[in-house]
Amino acid sequence: MSDKNYPNPKRLLELSGIETELIGFYDVNDIKPFEPFTKSQRCFFASYEDWQRGYSTLISESNVCCPGGGYWIGGVMPAWAEESTGRLSPIENFARKLNQREGFKSSDEILCKVFENLKPYFIKNKYAVIAPFNMDQYEYLKTITFYVNPDQLSLLILGAEYNNSSLEENPVITTFSSGCGEMVAVLENFDHQIPKAVIGATDIAMRKHLPPEILAFAVNKPMFKQLCELDQHSFLGKPFWESLKKARTK
């Protein structure tokens, strides 16, 4: 159901020069509005180019090809992690095997602590859908991700900081997670009423699916609203942004 009071990103996209599709993460019962769908692939981000062409990715607890993705979106522990390992719990076994394969943390224990501290996103309805931004489905939207170059990322960070004066409560964070974790699970761990953003696509396991100059900026609904309210009276209409755009056209 569309609503004229929903934030409209048109002005932000025009002023910022962001031409990539905004990608929403939705939690729904009805998947028809998101057709057509991509084919399931090992990594959700293998569908990045398809998202840019209007396709969606369908996720359910029983339909995930990536063990890490199934955990971060759905909270489903891989079967191999559930196997009996003596004194180890499934989450400890999960962390141990992942860290031995990937080496992203200095010890298995530290990665286990990450899993204990950072909770996954649990699907509330039947399906999760990663899809081009659909205003008519705003009610079911959980996060919005901008795929941007470094200049545009700088602009979005400024926009996220526009109303902030605190050094302790930062509206923008970076943290260790998978690409799909950065898209939704990290934001799920914060108050949904407070504007929050995550700098994403920093997971080197998924970056091969993106153009090398592209990073992600995932936001919750309050932050999306704040960004969409930026206008030419803000820094977007001041000399620095205009001079930066001119410098890039030389």
Secondary structure in CASP SS format (residue, H / E / C, confidence):
PFRMAT SS
TARGET T0000
AUTHOR 0000-0000-0000
METHOD secondary structure of the structure
MODEL  1
M C 1.00
S C 1.00
D C 1.00
K C 1.00
N C 1.00
Y C 1.00
P C 1.00
N C 1.00
P C 1.00
K H 1.00
R H 1.00
L H 1.00
L H 1.00
E H 1.00
L H 1.00
S H 1.00
G C 1.00
I C 1.00
E C 1.00
T C 1.00
E C 1.00
L C 1.00
I E 1.00
G E 1.00
F E 1.00
Y E 1.00
D E 1.00
V E 1.00
N C 1.00
D C 1.00
I C 1.00
K H 1.00
P H 1.00
F H 1.00
E C 1.00
P C 1.00
F E 1.00
T C 1.00
K C 1.00
S C 1.00
Q C 1.00
R C 1.00
C C 1.00
F H 1.00
F H 1.00
A H 1.00
S H 1.00
Y H 1.00
E H 1.00
D H 1.00
W H 1.00
Q H 1.00
R C 1.00
G C 1.00
Y C 1.00
S E 1.00
T E 1.00
L E 1.00
I E 1.00
S E 1.00
E C 1.00
S C 1.00
N E 1.00
V C 1.00
C C 1.00
C C 1.00
P H 1.00
G H 1.00
G H 1.00
G H 1.00
Y H 1.00
W H 1.00
I E 1.00
G C 1.00
G C 1.00
V C 1.00
M C 1.00
P C 1.00
A H 1.00
W H 1.00
A H 1.00
E H 1.00
E C 1.00
S C 1.00
T E 1.00
G C 1.00
R C 1.00
L E 1.00
S C 1.00
P H 1.00
I H 1.00
E H 1.00
N H 1.00
F H 1.00
A H 1.00
R H 1.00
K H 1.00
L H 1.00
N H 1.00
Q H 1.00
R H 1.00
E H 1.00
G C 1.00
F C 1.00
K C 1.00
S C 1.00
S C 1.00
D H 1.00
E H 1.00
I H 1.00
L H 1.00
C H 1.00
K H 1.00
V H 1.00
F H 1.00
E H 1.00
N H 1.00
L C 1.00
K C 1.00
P C 1.00
Y E 1.00
F C 1.00
I C 1.00
K C 1.00
N C 1.00
K C 1.00
Y E 1.00
A E 1.00
V E 1.00
I E 1.00
A E 1.00
P E 1.00
F C 1.00
N C 1.00
M H 1.00
D H 1.00
Q H 1.00
Y H 1.00
E H 1.00
Y H 1.00
L E 1.00
K E 1.00
T E 1.00
I E 1.00
T E 1.00
F E 1.00
Y E 1.00
V E 1.00
N C 1.00
P H 1.00
D H 1.00
Q H 1.00
L H 1.00
S H 1.00
L H 1.00
L H 1.00
I H 1.00
L H 1.00
G H 1.00
A H 1.00
E C 1.00
Y C 1.00
N C 1.00
N C 1.00
S C 1.00
S C 1.00
L C 1.00
E C 1.00
E C 1.00
N C 1.00
P C 1.00
V E 1.00
I E 1.00
T C 1.00
T C 1.00
F C 1.00
S C 1.00
S C 1.00
G H 1.00
C H 1.00
G H 1.00
E H 1.00
M H 1.00
V H 1.00
A H 1.00
V H 1.00
L H 1.00
E H 1.00
N C 1.00
F C 1.00
D C 1.00
H C 1.00
Q C 1.00
I C 1.00
P C 1.00
K C 1.00
A E 1.00
V E 1.00
I E 1.00
G E 1.00
A C 1.00
T C 1.00
D C 1.00
I C 1.00
A C 1.00
M C 1.00
R H 1.00
K H 1.00
H H 1.00
L C 1.00
P C 1.00
P C 1.00
E C 1.00
I C 1.00
L E 1.00
A E 1.00
F E 1.00
A E 1.00
V E 1.00
N C 1.00
K H 1.00
P H 1.00
M H 1.00
F H 1.00
K H 1.00
Q H 1.00
L H 1.00
C H 1.00
E C 1.00
L C 1.00
D C 1.00
Q C 1.00
H C 1.00
S C 1.00
F H 1.00
L H 1.00
G H 1.00
K C 1.00
P H 1.00
F H 1.00
W H 1.00
E H 1.00
S H 1.00
L H 1.00
K H 1.00
K H 1.00
A H 1.00
R H 1.00
T C 1.00
K C 1.00
END
